[in-house]
Amino acid sequence: MATFGDLKPNTYYLIQVDDESDIELISVLLTTKEAVLLRSYLPQAEDFFQYKDEAVFKLVEEFDQETAEKFQALYEEPATEEQQEYFEFEEDDEE
């Protein structure tokens, strides 16, 4: 069984933490002596620590960068017209 210490930095994984949790997309941000800092991406980004020796209930799949970006893009909201106008207004002010 895989542990959180087995996960590689800058790699994306679909995991299930326990038998009652949803499958989630995560990546390893930082590794310390005893723990790893993970980022869960869905439904929103959230960072959390896990002990390196703690077992991952189920390591579903390892993603490459391109696949992870496609997956995340499904949840990105396009900017509304009002937001686009606001950002365009700010750019005009800078000139």
C-alpha positions in Angstrom: 0.0 0.0 0.0 1.3 3.4 -1.0 2.1 6.1 1.7 2.1 9.8 1.4 5.9 9.7 1.5 5.9 7.7 -1.7 4.2 10.6 -3.7 6.6 12.6 -5.8 6.8 16.4 -5.8 5.3 18.3 -8.7 3.3 15.3 -9.8 -0.5 15.0 -9.8 -2.5 12.1 -8.4 -6.0 11.0 -8.0 -6.3 9.5 -4.6 -8.9 8.4 -2.0 -7.8 9.2 1.5 -10.1 6.7 3.2 -13.0 4.4 2.2 -15.6 7.1 2.8 -13.9 10.0 1.1 -14.3 11.2 -2.5 -11.6 10.7 -5.0 -9.6 13.9 -5.3 -6.9 15.5 -7.4 -3.7 16.3 -5.4 -0.1 17.3 -5.8 2.9 17.4 -3.5 4.0 21.0 -2.8 6.7 20.3 -0.2 8.4 17.5 1.6 9.8 17.8 5.2 11.5 15.3 7.3 8.3 13.8 8.7 5.4 15.1 6.5 4.4 16.2 3.0 2.4 19.4 2.2 -0.3 18.5 -0.3 -2.7 20.6 -2.4 -6.1 19.3 -3.1 -7.6 21.0 -6.2 -11.2 20.1 -6.3 -13.7 21.5 -5.8 -11.4 24.3 -4.6 -7.7 24.5 -3.8 -6.8 23.6 -0.3 -3.4 22.8 1.3 -2.9 20.3 4.1 -0.1 18.2 5.7 0.0 14.4 5.9 2.5 12.2 7.7 4.9 10.6 5.3 4.3 7.2 6.8 0.5 7.4 6.7 -1.1 5.1 4.1 -3.0 6.3 1.1 -6.2 4.3 1.1 -6.2 4.1 -2.7 -3.8 5.6 -5.2 -6.1 5.7 -8.2 -3.9 7.2 -10.9 -0.9 9.4 -11.5 -1.4 12.3 -13.9 1.0 14.2 -16.1 0.9 18.0 -16.1 -1.1 18.2 -19.3 -3.9 15.9 -18.0 -4.1 17.7 -14.7 -4.5 21.1 -16.4 -7.3 19.7 -18.6 -9.0 18.3 -15.5 -8.7 21.6 -13.6 -9.9 23.6 -16.6 -13.3 21.8 -16.3 -13.8 23.7 -13.0 -12.5 27.1 -14.0 -15.2 29.7 -14.4 -14.9 32.1 -17.3 -14.8 35.7 -16.4 -18.1 37.6 -16.6 -18.4 40.6 -18.8 -18.3 42.9 -15.8 -15.0 41.3 -14.6 -13.5 41.6 -18.1 -14.5 45.3 -18.3 -13.0 45.9 -14.8 -9.7 44.3 -15.8 -9.6 46.2 -19.1 -10.3 49.4 -17.1 -7.4 48.7 -14.8 -5.1 48.1 -17.8 -6.1 51.5 -19.3 -5.3 53.3 -16.1 -1.8 51.9 -16.1 -1.0 53.4 -19.5 
